[in-house]
């Protein structure tokens, strides 16, 4: 937030005091919107904003030349701008709504301001704000990729721990309670997975663009490769929640060590959520996997879906944090 405040001030100074724009409101706004209170995908937001403004100015100028500045012209400008943004917004431009929103807003402002040079001045202001963001938020003070990945990973492990700790292995629950718990757990875990995906994208951009982070490129790429297994582990946990509830509700007999294995997995996730020892987490996950090894036990119960899901949780967790990934 302090970086955002500095970027806002610098953007206004350049546009107003250096270039002499009478009301360069968009330069500081562009800086504030691009940096905001998050260090996730800063460079991408700045590029989306600058390119969206440029496209909006072109489309807004074209609409103004054809339809003027009447009320229907505003509707046409918004429609053309959003369709144009969606048509050109592939790849990183299509992530989120920054590109679409800025394209539409720029096209509308061209009609609303309706004075010679307003489009060019707005484009220059956007370039100033976005350029200041790139200099401050990407080049001078880039995000720490390991911190971003670590925070997102720990948050995900916390949700996985809660889901495993709340797993019901005895006594059928009411259908409504079971479904509500599954839905709530799924929503929380998928939200953490989305945050982890954004952290991975930011880390990848930072080590590619920011000179201060180039030396961390190899270690960051290894961390990103390991973190992909967490997506599999999260899905395995959600599968485990569903299949165990279905088994318990159907009165099936689960293997006795299943509860102990789930507790070990929850313990491993708890250690990792608190940034504890990786060795302790690896040991707990290994015990969970071995407790349900069908090669060491007799009986069909050790080959059921609940066992498979639990072993998948342990295997993916070890792949994510174990030696060598």
ZADO-1210 file (C-alpha; in nm, 4 decimals, padded with zeros to 6 digits):
<atoms>
<atom x="00.0000" y="00.0000" z="00.0000" code="UNK" pos="1"/>
<atom x="00.2933" y="00.2334" z="00.0665" code="UNK" pos="2"/>
<atom x="00.4253" y="00.1551" z="-00.2808" code="UNK" pos="3"/>
<atom x="00.0829" y="00.2366" z="-00.4250" code="UNK" pos="4"/>
<atom x="00.0789" y="00.5736" z="-00.2473" code="UNK" pos="5"/>
<atom x="00.4248" y="00.6580" z="-00.3841" code="UNK" pos="6"/>
<atom x="00.3248" y="00.5489" z="-00.7358" code="UNK" pos="7"/>
<atom x="00.0112" y="00.7679" z="-00.7230" code="UNK" pos="8"/>
<atom x="00.2148" y="01.0715" z="-00.6207" code="UNK" pos="9"/>
<atom x="00.4879" y="01.0152" z="-00.8813" code="UNK" pos="10"/>
<atom x="00.2313" y="00.9603" z="-01.1579" code="UNK" pos="11"/>
<atom x="00.0517" y="01.2868" z="-01.0788" code="UNK" pos="12"/>
<atom x="00.3812" y="01.4758" z="-01.0622" code="UNK" pos="13"/>
<atom x="00.4982" y="01.3510" z="-01.4019" code="UNK" pos="14"/>
<atom x="00.1661" y="01.4079" z="-01.5780" code="UNK" pos="15"/>
<atom x="00.0710" y="01.7396" z="-01.4150" code="UNK" pos="16"/>
<atom x="00.3955" y="01.9148" z="-01.3225" code="UNK" pos="17"/>
<atom x="00.6326" y="01.7764" z="-01.5849" code="UNK" pos="18"/>
<atom x="00.4060" y="01.7350" z="-01.8889" code="UNK" pos="19"/>
<atom x="00.1587" y="02.0077" z="-01.7948" code="UNK" pos="20"/>
<atom x="-00.1664" y="01.8124" z="-01.8309" code="UNK" pos="21"/>
<atom x="-00.4354" y="02.0288" z="-01.6658" code="UNK" pos="22"/>
<atom x="-00.6357" y="01.7397" z="-01.5115" code="UNK" pos="23"/>
<atom x="-00.4335" y="01.4172" z="-01.5404" code="UNK" pos="24"/>
<atom x="-00.6683" y="01.2239" z="-01.3134" code="UNK" pos="25"/>
<atom x="-00.6130" y="00.8970" z="-01.4930" code="UNK" pos="26"/>
<atom x="-00.2373" y="00.8779" z="-01.4326" code="UNK" pos="27"/>
<atom x="-00.2669" y="00.8355" z="-01.0525" code="UNK" pos="28"/>
<atom x="-00.5830" y="00.6256" z="-01.0943" code="UNK" pos="29"/>
<atom x="-00.3982" y="00.3911" z="-01.3306" code="UNK" pos="30"/>
<atom x="-00.1182" y="00.3531" z="-01.0766" code="UNK" pos="31"/>
<atom x="-00.3594" y="00.2884" z="-00.7888" code="UNK" pos="32"/>
<atom x="-00.5654" y="00.0350" z="-00.9846" code="UNK" pos="33"/>
<atom x="-00.2596" y="-00.1539" z="-01.1124" code="UNK" pos="34"/>
<atom x="-00.0763" y="-00.1767" z="-00.7798" code="UNK" pos="35"/>
<atom x="-00.3714" y="-00.1731" z="-00.5381" code="UNK" pos="36"/>
<atom x="-00.3196" y="-00.3581" z="-00.2085" code="UNK" pos="37"/>
<atom x="-00.1922" y="-00.6818" z="-00.3609" code="UNK" pos="38"/>
<atom x="00.1450" y="-00.7790" z="-00.5052" code="UNK" pos="39"/>
<atom x="-00.0086" y="-01.0566" z="-00.7177" code="UNK" pos="40"/>
<atom x="00.0164" y="-01.0148" z="-01.0983" code="UNK" pos="41"/>
<atom x="00.1147" y="-00.6479" z="-01.0773" code="UNK" pos="42"/>
<atom x="00.2979" y="-00.6371" z="-01.4088" code="UNK" pos="43"/>
<atom x="00.0125" y="-00.8142" z="-01.5827" code="UNK" pos="44"/>
<atom x="-00.2437" y="-00.5691" z="-01.4423" code="UNK" pos="45"/>
<atom x="-00.0358" y="-00.2735" z="-01.5629" code="UNK" pos="46"/>
<atom x="-00.0049" y="-00.4167" z="-01.9148" code="UNK" pos="47"/>
<atom x="-00.3770" y="-00.4980" z="-01.9231" code="UNK" pos="48"/>
<atom x="-00.4629" y="-00.1449" z="-01.8149" code="UNK" pos="49"/>
<atom x="-00.2382" y="00.0303" z="-02.0685" code="UNK" pos="50"/>
<atom x="-00.3431" y="-00.1905" z="-02.3598" code="UNK" pos="51"/>
<atom x="-00.7115" y="-00.1670" z="-02.2593" code="UNK" pos="52"/>
<atom x="-00.6945" y="00.2117" z="-02.2555" code="UNK" pos="53"/>
<atom x="-00.5279" y="00.2167" z="-02.5986" code="UNK" pos="54"/>
<atom x="-00.7884" y="-00.0153" z="-02.7519" code="UNK" pos="55"/>
<atom x="-01.0747" y="00.1761" z="-02.5888" code="UNK" pos="56"/>
<atom x="-00.9511" y="00.5070" z="-02.7265" code="UNK" pos="57"/>
<atom x="-00.9344" y="00.3662" z="-03.0798" code="UNK" pos="58"/>
<atom x="-01.2824" y="00.2116" z="-03.0611" code="UNK" pos="59"/>
<atom x="-01.4370" y="00.5104" z="-02.8831" code="UNK" pos="60"/>
<atom x="-01.2994" y="00.7498" z="-03.1430" code="UNK" pos="61"/>
<atom x="-01.4436" y="00.5350" z="-03.4211" code="UNK" pos="62"/>
<atom x="-01.7869" y="00.5231" z="-03.2565" code="UNK" pos="63"/>
<atom x="-01.7827" y="00.9001" z="-03.1975" code="UNK" pos="64"/>
<atom x="-01.7040" y="00.9603" z="-03.5656" code="UNK" pos="65"/>
<atom x="-01.9947" y="00.7402" z="-03.6770" code="UNK" pos="66"/>
<atom x="-02.2645" y="00.7945" z="-03.4117" code="UNK" pos="67"/>
<atom x="-02.1730" y="01.1159" z="-03.2315" code="UNK" pos="68"/>
<atom x="-02.2255" y="01.1546" z="-02.8562" code="UNK" pos="69"/>
<atom x="-02.5953" y="01.0750" z="-02.8126" code="UNK" pos="70"/>
<atom x="-02.7256" y="00.8285" z="-02.5553" code="UNK" pos="71"/>
<atom x="-02.7465" y="00.5436" z="-02.8108" code="UNK" pos="72"/>
<atom x="-02.3846" y="00.6191" z="-02.9066" code="UNK" pos="73"/>
<atom x="-02.2772" y="00.5454" z="-02.5487" code="UNK" pos="74"/>
<atom x="-02.4521" y="00.2083" z="-02.5648" code="UNK" pos="75"/>
<atom x="-02.2821" y="00.1359" z="-02.8961" code="UNK" pos="76"/>
<atom x="-01.9423" y="00.2399" z="-02.7581" code="UNK" pos="77"/>
<atom x="-01.9772" y="00.0111" z="-02.4566" code="UNK" pos="78"/>
<atom x="-02.0936" y="-00.2801" z="-02.6715" code="UNK" pos="79"/>
<atom x="-01.8193" y="-00.2416" z="-02.9318" code="UNK" pos="80"/>
<atom x="-01.5519" y="-00.1914" z="-02.6650" code="UNK" pos="81"/>
<atom x="-01.6437" y="-00.5020" z="-02.4678" code="UNK" pos="82"/>
<atom x="-01.6741" y="-00.7191" z="-02.7776" code="UNK" pos="83"/>
<atom x="-01.3434" y="-00.5813" z="-02.9032" code="UNK" pos="84"/>
<atom x="-01.1736" y="-00.6488" z="-02.5694" code="UNK" pos="85"/>
<atom x="-01.3009" y="-01.0061" z="-02.5648" code="UNK" pos="86"/>
<atom x="-01.1878" y="-01.0569" z="-02.9251" code="UNK" pos="87"/>
<atom x="-00.8356" y="-00.9266" z="-02.8590" code="UNK" pos="88"/>
<atom x="-00.8114" y="-01.0395" z="-02.4977" code="UNK" pos="89"/>
<atom x="-00.6507" y="-01.3804" z="-02.5300" code="UNK" pos="90"/>
<atom x="-00.3692" y="-01.5109" z="-02.3139" code="UNK" pos="91"/>
<atom x="-00.2736" y="-01.2964" z="-02.0133" code="UNK" pos="92"/>
<atom x="-00.5097" y="-01.0194" z="-02.1288" code="UNK" pos="93"/>
<atom x="-00.8103" y="-01.2458" z="-02.0758" code="UNK" pos="94"/>
<atom x="-00.7360" y="-01.3167" z="-01.7093" code="UNK" pos="95"/>
<atom x="-00.9717" y="-01.1186" z="-01.4917" code="UNK" pos="96"/>
<atom x="-01.1731" y="-00.8184" z="-01.6076" code="UNK" pos="97"/>
<atom x="-00.9094" y="-00.5442" z="-01.6036" code="UNK" pos="98"/>
<atom x="-00.8600" y="-00.5429" z="-01.9830" code="UNK" pos="99"/>
<atom x="-01.2330" y="-00.5486" z="-02.0624" code="UNK" pos="100"/>
<atom x="-01.3203" y="-00.2852" z="-01.8014" code="UNK" pos="101"/>
<atom x="-01.0474" y="-00.0446" z="-01.9063" code="UNK" pos="102"/>
<atom x="-01.1359" y="-00.0812" z="-02.2743" code="UNK" pos="103"/>
<atom x="-01.5021" y="-00.0028" z="-02.2055" code="UNK" pos="104"/>
<atom x="-01.4228" y="00.2842" z="-01.9665" code="UNK" pos="105"/>
<atom x="-01.1841" y="00.4454" z="-02.2146" code="UNK" pos="106"/>
<atom x="-01.4329" y="00.4235" z="-02.5009" code="UNK" pos="107"/>
<atom x="-01.7042" y="00.5801" z="-02.2829" code="UNK" pos="108"/>
<atom x="-01.4770" y="00.8626" z="-02.1643" code="UNK" pos="109"/>
<atom x="-01.3890" y="00.9517" z="-02.5225" code="UNK" pos="110"/>
<atom x="-01.7573" y="01.0276" z="-02.5808" code="UNK" pos="111"/>
<atom x="-01.8150" y="01.1850" z="-02.2391" code="UNK" pos="112"/>
<atom x="-01.5203" y="01.4270" z="-02.2470" code="UNK" pos="113"/>
<atom x="-01.5698" y="01.5048" z="-02.6160" code="UNK" pos="114"/>
<atom x="-01.2855" y="01.7485" z="-02.6649" code="UNK" pos="115"/>
<atom x="-00.9919" y="01.7465" z="-02.9046" code="UNK" pos="116"/>
<atom x="-00.6887" y="01.5633" z="-02.7735" code="UNK" pos="117"/>
<atom x="-00.8666" y="01.3986" z="-02.4809" code="UNK" pos="118"/>
<atom x="-00.7975" y="01.0501" z="-02.6143" code="UNK" pos="119"/>
<atom x="-00.4272" y="01.1110" z="-02.6639" code="UNK" pos="120"/>
<atom x="-00.3939" y="01.2765" z="-02.3244" code="UNK" pos="121"/>
<atom x="-00.5737" y="00.9882" z="-02.1539" code="UNK" pos="122"/>
<atom x="-00.3483" y="00.7389" z="-02.3298" code="UNK" pos="123"/>
<atom x="-00.0372" y="00.9272" z="-02.2171" code="UNK" pos="124"/>
<atom x="-00.1700" y="00.9383" z="-01.8603" code="UNK" pos="125"/>
<atom x="-00.2357" y="00.5637" z="-01.8696" code="UNK" pos="126"/>
<atom x="00.1146" y="00.4988" z="-01.9984" code="UNK" pos="127"/>
<atom x="00.2580" y="00.7179" z="-01.7227" code="UNK" pos="128"/>
<atom x="00.0624" y="00.5413" z="-01.4473" code="UNK" pos="129"/>
<atom x="00.1331" y="00.1970" z="-01.5864" code="UNK" pos="130"/>
<atom x="00.4985" y="00.2784" z="-01.6466" code="UNK" pos="131"/>
<atom x="00.5433" y="00.3981" z="-01.2886" code="UNK" pos="132"/>
<atom x="00.3829" y="00.0734" z="-01.1699" code="UNK" pos="133"/>
<atom x="00.6245" y="-00.1346" z="-01.3776" code="UNK" pos="134"/>
<atom x="00.9251" y="00.0599" z="-01.2469" code="UNK" pos="135"/>
<atom x="00.8220" y="00.0512" z="-00.8795" code="UNK" pos="136"/>
<atom x="00.6297" y="-00.2755" z="-00.8506" code="UNK" pos="137"/>
<atom x="00.8258" y="-00.4904" z="-01.0945" code="UNK" pos="138"/>
<atom x="01.1770" y="-00.3515" z="-01.1353" code="UNK" pos="139"/>
<atom x="01.2623" y="-00.1715" z="-00.8097" code="UNK" pos="140"/>
<atom x="01.0520" y="-00.3556" z="-00.5488" code="UNK" pos="141"/>
<atom x="00.9393" y="-00.6834" z="-00.7077" code="UNK" pos="142"/>
<atom x="00.7365" y="-00.9302" z="-00.5075" code="UNK" pos="143"/>
<atom x="00.9252" y="-01.2109" z="-00.3343" code="UNK" pos="144"/>
<atom x="00.8221" y="-01.5206" z="-00.5346" code="UNK" pos="145"/>
<atom x="00.9108" y="-01.7641" z="-00.2572" code="UNK" pos="146"/>
<atom x="00.7031" y="-01.5682" z="-00.0062" code="UNK" pos="147"/>
<atom x="00.4039" y="-01.5602" z="-00.2408" code="UNK" pos="148"/>
<atom x="00.4234" y="-01.9342" z="-00.3061" code="UNK" pos="149"/>
<atom x="00.4787" y="-02.0068" z="00.0623" code="UNK" pos="150"/>
<atom x="00.1795" y="-01.8044" z="00.1801" code="UNK" pos="151"/>
<atom x="-00.0534" y="-01.9562" z="-00.0786" code="UNK" pos="152"/>
<atom x="00.0718" y="-02.3074" z="-00.0033" code="UNK" pos="153"/>
<atom x="00.0325" y="-02.2688" z="00.3725" code="UNK" pos="154"/>
<atom x="-00.3219" y="-02.1369" z="00.3309" code="UNK" pos="155"/>
<atom x="-00.4107" y="-02.4397" z="00.1178" code="UNK" pos="156"/>
<atom x="-00.2592" y="-02.6795" z="00.3698" code="UNK" pos="157"/>
<atom x="-00.4681" y="-02.5147" z="00.6403" code="UNK" pos="158"/>
<atom x="-00.7890" y="-02.5829" z="00.4490" code="UNK" pos="159"/>
<atom x="-00.6827" y="-02.9420" z="00.3749" code="UNK" pos="160"/>
<atom x="-00.6076" y="-02.9952" z="00.7447" code="UNK" pos="161"/>
<atom x="-00.9531" y="-02.8703" z="00.8401" code="UNK" pos="162"/>
<atom x="-01.1211" y="-03.0935" z="00.5815" code="UNK" pos="163"/>
<atom x="-00.9301" y="-03.4010" z="00.7000" code="UNK" pos="164"/>
<atom x="-00.9819" y="-03.3222" z="01.0692" code="UNK" pos="165"/>
<atom x="-01.3573" y="-03.2909" z="01.0157" code="UNK" pos="166"/>
<atom x="-01.3851" y="-03.6192" z="00.8291" code="UNK" pos="167"/>
<atom x="-01.6613" y="-03.8380" z="00.9724" code="UNK" pos="168"/>
<atom x="-01.5670" y="-04.2060" z="00.9748" code="UNK" pos="169"/>
<atom x="-01.8375" y="-04.3387" z="01.2054" code="UNK" pos="170"/>
<atom x="-02.2130" y="-04.3047" z="01.2311" code="UNK" pos="171"/>
<atom x="-02.4224" y="-04.1859" z="00.9354" code="UNK" pos="172"/>
<atom x="-02.4868" y="-03.8137" z="00.9250" code="UNK" pos="173"/>
<atom x="-02.8004" y="-03.6545" z="00.7944" code="UNK" pos="174"/>
<atom x="-02.7920" y="-03.6063" z="00.4182" code="UNK" pos="175"/>
<atom x="-02.8260" y="-03.2296" z="00.4420" code="UNK" pos="176"/>
<atom x="-02.5428" y="-03.1874" z="00.6932" code="UNK" pos="177"/>
<atom x="-02.3073" y="-03.4066" z="00.4913" code="UNK" pos="178"/>
<atom x="-02.3741" y="-03.2276" z="00.1634" code="UNK" pos="179"/>
<atom x="-02.3398" y="-02.8835" z="00.3246" code="UNK" pos="180"/>
<atom x="-02.0041" y="-02.9769" z="00.4759" code="UNK" pos="181"/>
<atom x="-01.8794" y="-03.1137" z="00.1451" code="UNK" pos="182"/>
<atom x="-01.9875" y="-02.8027" z="-00.0440" code="UNK" pos="183"/>
<atom x="-01.8319" y="-02.5680" z="00.2111" code="UNK" pos="184"/>
<atom x="-01.5051" y="-02.7624" z="00.2154" code="UNK" pos="185"/>
<atom x="-01.4943" y="-02.7743" z="-00.1643" code="UNK" pos="186"/>
<atom x="-01.5539" y="-02.4002" z="-00.1983" code="UNK" pos="187"/>
<atom x="-01.2820" y="-02.3119" z="00.0513" code="UNK" pos="188"/>
<atom x="-01.0276" y="-02.5498" z="-00.0994" code="UNK" pos="189"/>
<atom x="-01.0945" y="-02.4368" z="-00.4563" code="UNK" pos="190"/>
<atom x="-01.0579" y="-02.0727" z="-00.3466" code="UNK" pos="191"/>
<atom x="-00.7149" y="-02.1564" z="-00.2026" code="UNK" pos="192"/>
<atom x="-00.6212" y="-02.3415" z="-00.5204" code="UNK" pos="193"/>
<atom x="-00.7139" y="-02.0342" z="-00.7242" code="UNK" pos="194"/>
<atom x="-00.4938" y="-01.8188" z="-00.4998" code="UNK" pos="195"/>
<atom x="-00.2083" y="-02.0676" z="-00.5433" code="UNK" pos="196"/>
<atom x="-00.2507" y="-02.0517" z="-00.9212" code="UNK" pos="197"/>
<atom x="-00.2227" y="-01.6717" z="-00.9090" code="UNK" pos="198"/>
<atom x="00.0846" y="-01.6971" z="-00.6873" code="UNK" pos="199"/>
<atom x="00.2465" y="-01.9347" z="-00.9357" code="UNK" pos="200"/>
<atom x="00.1727" y="-01.6978" z="-01.2227" code="UNK" pos="201"/>
<atom x="00.3148" y="-01.4015" z="-01.0325" code="UNK" pos="202"/>
<atom x="00.6273" y="-01.5924" z="-00.9307" code="UNK" pos="203"/>
<atom x="00.6848" y="-01.6997" z="-01.2903" code="UNK" pos="204"/>
<atom x="00.6471" y="-01.3404" z="-01.4154" code="UNK" pos="205"/>
<atom x="00.8700" y="-01.1934" z="-01.1464" code="UNK" pos="206"/>
<atom x="01.1686" y="-01.4224" z="-01.2076" code="UNK" pos="207"/>
<atom x="01.1293" y="-01.3642" z="-01.5814" code="UNK" pos="208"/>
<atom x="01.1093" y="-00.9830" z="-01.5751" code="UNK" pos="209"/>
<atom x="01.2593" y="-00.8474" z="-01.2516" code="UNK" pos="210"/>
<atom x="01.6418" y="-00.8405" z="-01.2568" code="UNK" pos="211"/>
<atom x="01.6511" y="-00.8529" z="-00.8761" code="UNK" pos="212"/>
<atom x="01.4827" y="-01.1959" z="-00.8823" code="UNK" pos="213"/>
<atom x="01.6747" y="-01.3584" z="-01.1685" code="UNK" pos="214"/>
<atom x="01.9050" y="-01.5434" z="-00.9294" code="UNK" pos="215"/>
<atom x="01.5995" y="-01.7167" z="-00.7781" code="UNK" pos="216"/>
<atom x="01.4727" y="-01.8430" z="-01.1140" code="UNK" pos="217"/>
<atom x="01.5845" y="-02.2061" z="-01.0775" code="UNK" pos="218"/>
<atom x="01.4590" y="-02.2477" z="-00.7196" code="UNK" pos="219"/>
<atom x="01.1277" y="-02.0791" z="-00.8016" code="UNK" pos="220"/>
<atom x="01.0690" y="-02.3074" z="-01.1009" code="UNK" pos="221"/>
<atom x="01.1361" y="-02.6095" z="-00.8775" code="UNK" pos="222"/>
<atom x="00.8903" y="-02.4790" z="-00.6185" code="UNK" pos="223"/>
<atom x="00.6279" y="-02.4214" z="-00.8882" code="UNK" pos="224"/>
<atom x="00.6761" y="-02.7759" z="-01.0211" code="UNK" pos="225"/>
<atom x="00.6317" y="-02.9214" z="-00.6718" code="UNK" pos="226"/>
<atom x="00.3259" y="-02.7077" z="-00.5982" code="UNK" pos="227"/>
<atom x="00.1384" y="-02.8542" z="-00.8945" code="UNK" pos="228"/>
<atom x="00.1026" y="-03.1776" z="-00.6975" code="UNK" pos="229"/>
<atom x="-00.1029" y="-02.9849" z="-00.4432" code="UNK" pos="230"/>
<atom x="-00.3835" y="-02.9595" z="-00.6973" code="UNK" pos="231"/>
<atom x="-00.3910" y="-03.3380" z="-00.7134" code="UNK" pos="232"/>
<atom x="-00.3731" y="-03.3647" z="-00.3357" code="UNK" pos="233"/>
<atom x="-00.6600" y="-03.1187" z="-00.2892" code="UNK" pos="234"/>
<atom x="-00.8763" y="-03.3164" z="-00.5304" code="UNK" pos="235"/>
<atom x="-00.7811" y="-03.6383" z="-00.3528" code="UNK" pos="236"/>
<atom x="-00.8875" y="-03.4870" z="-00.0186" code="UNK" pos="237"/>
<atom x="-01.2227" y="-03.3832" z="-00.1626" code="UNK" pos="238"/>
<atom x="-01.2678" y="-03.7325" z="-00.3087" code="UNK" pos="239"/>
<atom x="-01.1831" y="-03.8813" z="00.0300" code="UNK" pos="240"/>
<atom x="-01.4452" y="-03.6638" z="00.1994" code="UNK" pos="241"/>
<atom x="-01.7105" y="-03.7830" z="-00.0450" code="UNK" pos="242"/>
<atom x="-01.6296" y="-04.1540" z="-00.0583" code="UNK" pos="243"/>
<atom x="-01.5928" y="-04.1929" z="00.3183" code="UNK" pos="244"/>
<atom x="-01.9273" y="-04.0241" z="00.3834" code="UNK" pos="245"/>
<atom x="-02.0916" y="-04.2454" z="00.1223" code="UNK" pos="246"/>
<atom x="-01.9312" y="-04.5556" z="00.2770" code="UNK" pos="247"/>
<atom x="-02.0337" y="-04.4590" z="00.6304" code="UNK" pos="248"/>
<atom x="-02.3893" y="-04.3755" z="00.5245" code="UNK" pos="249"/>
<atom x="-02.4123" y="-04.7126" z="00.3452" code="UNK" pos="250"/>
<atom x="-02.2945" y="-04.8959" z="00.6578" code="UNK" pos="251"/>
<atom x="-01.9758" y="-05.0264" z="00.4966" code="UNK" pos="252"/>
<atom x="-01.6921" y="-05.1373" z="00.7210" code="UNK" pos="253"/>
<atom x="-01.3808" y="-04.9316" z="00.6675" code="UNK" pos="254"/>
<atom x="-01.0321" y="-05.0619" z="00.7519" code="UNK" pos="255"/>
<atom x="-00.9406" y="-04.9927" z="01.1130" code="UNK" pos="256"/>
<atom x="-00.6176" y="-04.8044" z="01.0288" code="UNK" pos="257"/>
<atom x="-00.8037" y="-04.5637" z="00.7987" code="UNK" pos="258"/>
<atom x="-00.8825" y="-04.3199" z="01.0791" code="UNK" pos="259"/>
<atom x="-00.5221" y="-04.3270" z="01.1966" code="UNK" pos="260"/>
<atom x="-00.3964" y="-04.2657" z="00.8435" code="UNK" pos="261"/>
<atom x="-00.6324" y="-03.9705" z="00.8004" code="UNK" pos="262"/>
<atom x="-00.5135" y="-03.8309" z="01.1345" code="UNK" pos="263"/>
<atom x="-00.1520" y="-03.8594" z="01.0162" code="UNK" pos="264"/>
<atom x="-00.2384" y="-03.6721" z="00.6976" code="UNK" pos="265"/>
<atom x="-00.4145" y="-03.4002" z="00.8966" code="UNK" pos="266"/>
<atom x="-00.1064" y="-03.3769" z="01.1202" code="UNK" pos="267"/>
<atom x="00.1208" y="-03.3399" z="00.8175" code="UNK" pos="268"/>
<atom x="-00.0984" y="-03.0646" z="00.6723" code="UNK" pos="269"/>
<atom x="-00.1077" y="-02.8904" z="01.0110" code="UNK" pos="270"/>
<atom x="00.2726" y="-02.8886" z="01.0291" code="UNK" pos="271"/>
<atom x="00.3014" y="-02.7450" z="00.6786" code="UNK" pos="272"/>
<atom x="00.0259" y="-02.4881" z="00.7372" code="UNK" pos="273"/>
<atom x="00.2276" y="-02.3582" z="01.0321" code="UNK" pos="274"/>
<atom x="00.5516" y="-02.3523" z="00.8323" code="UNK" pos="275"/>
<atom x="00.6871" y="-02.6326" z="01.0477" code="UNK" pos="276"/>
<atom x="00.9463" y="-02.8974" z="00.9765" code="UNK" pos="277"/>
<atom x="00.9170" y="-03.0617" z="00.6362" code="UNK" pos="278"/>
<atom x="01.0742" y="-03.3752" z="00.7822" code="UNK" pos="279"/>
<atom x="00.7904" y="-03.4105" z="01.0343" code="UNK" pos="280"/>
<atom x="00.5319" y="-03.3687" z="00.7594" code="UNK" pos="281"/>
<atom x="00.7084" y="-03.6201" z="00.5352" code="UNK" pos="282"/>
<atom x="00.7252" y="-03.8712" z="00.8200" code="UNK" pos="283"/>
<atom x="00.3528" y="-03.8334" z="00.8962" code="UNK" pos="284"/>
<atom x="00.2539" y="-03.8671" z="00.5294" code="UNK" pos="285"/>
<atom x="00.4776" y="-04.1724" z="00.4930" code="UNK" pos="286"/>
<atom x="00.3129" y="-04.3363" z="00.7945" code="UNK" pos="287"/>
<atom x="-00.0300" y="-04.2651" z="00.6455" code="UNK" pos="288"/>
<atom x="00.0687" y="-04.4265" z="00.3176" code="UNK" pos="289"/>
<atom x="00.2185" y="-04.7331" z="00.4855" code="UNK" pos="290"/>
<atom x="-00.0747" y="-04.7824" z="00.7208" code="UNK" pos="291"/>
<atom x="-00.2957" y="-04.8598" z="00.4216" code="UNK" pos="292"/>
<atom x="-00.0488" y="-05.0456" z="00.2035" code="UNK" pos="293"/>
<atom x="-00.2576" y="-05.3355" z="00.0611" code="UNK" pos="294"/>
<atom x="00.0591" y="-05.5419" z="00.0176" code="UNK" pos="295"/>
<atom x="00.0978" y="-05.5524" z="00.3968" code="UNK" pos="296"/>
<atom x="-00.2622" y="-05.6400" z="00.4834" code="UNK" pos="297"/>
<atom x="-00.5149" y="-05.9064" z="00.3985" code="UNK" pos="298"/>
<atom x="-00.8778" y="-05.8452" z="00.3154" code="UNK" pos="299"/>
<atom x="-01.0729" y="-05.6598" z="00.0469" code="UNK" pos="300"/>
<atom x="-01.1237" y="-05.3539" z="00.2668" code="UNK" pos="301"/>
<atom x="-00.7715" y="-05.2378" z="00.1936" code="UNK" pos="302"/>
<atom x="-00.8545" y="-05.2014" z="-00.1739" code="UNK" pos="303"/>
<atom x="-01.1667" y="-04.9839" z="-00.1483" code="UNK" pos="304"/>
<atom x="-01.2090" y="-04.6282" z="-00.2811" code="UNK" pos="305"/>
<atom x="-01.1556" y="-04.4685" z="00.0611" code="UNK" pos="306"/>
<atom x="-00.8194" y="-04.6436" z="00.0897" code="UNK" pos="307"/>
<atom x="-00.7207" y="-04.5416" z="-00.2608" code="UNK" pos="308"/>
<atom x="-00.8152" y="-04.1780" z="-00.1961" code="UNK" pos="309"/>
<atom x="-00.6222" y="-04.1708" z="00.1332" code="UNK" pos="310"/>
<atom x="-00.3120" y="-04.3199" z="-00.0272" code="UNK" pos="311"/>
<atom x="-00.3442" y="-04.0678" z="-00.3131" code="UNK" pos="312"/>
<atom x="-00.3490" y="-03.7863" z="-00.0560" code="UNK" pos="313"/>
<atom x="-00.0302" y="-03.9178" z="00.1004" code="UNK" pos="314"/>
<atom x="00.1404" y="-03.9780" z="-00.2338" code="UNK" pos="315"/>
<atom x="00.0626" y="-03.6294" z="-00.3679" code="UNK" pos="316"/>
<atom x="00.1650" y="-03.4630" z="-00.0441" code="UNK" pos="317"/>
<atom x="00.5001" y="-03.6413" z="-00.0540" code="UNK" pos="318"/>
<atom x="00.5448" y="-03.5404" z="-00.4175" code="UNK" pos="319"/>
<atom x="00.4761" y="-03.1769" z="-00.3254" code="UNK" pos="320"/>
<atom x="00.7106" y="-03.1492" z="-00.0253" code="UNK" pos="321"/>
<atom x="00.9315" y="-03.4571" z="-00.0333" code="UNK" pos="322"/>
<atom x="01.2978" y="-03.4690" z="-00.1339" code="UNK" pos="323"/>
<atom x="01.3370" y="-03.3720" z="-00.4982" code="UNK" pos="324"/>
<atom x="00.9613" y="-03.3165" z="-00.5354" code="UNK" pos="325"/>
</atoms>
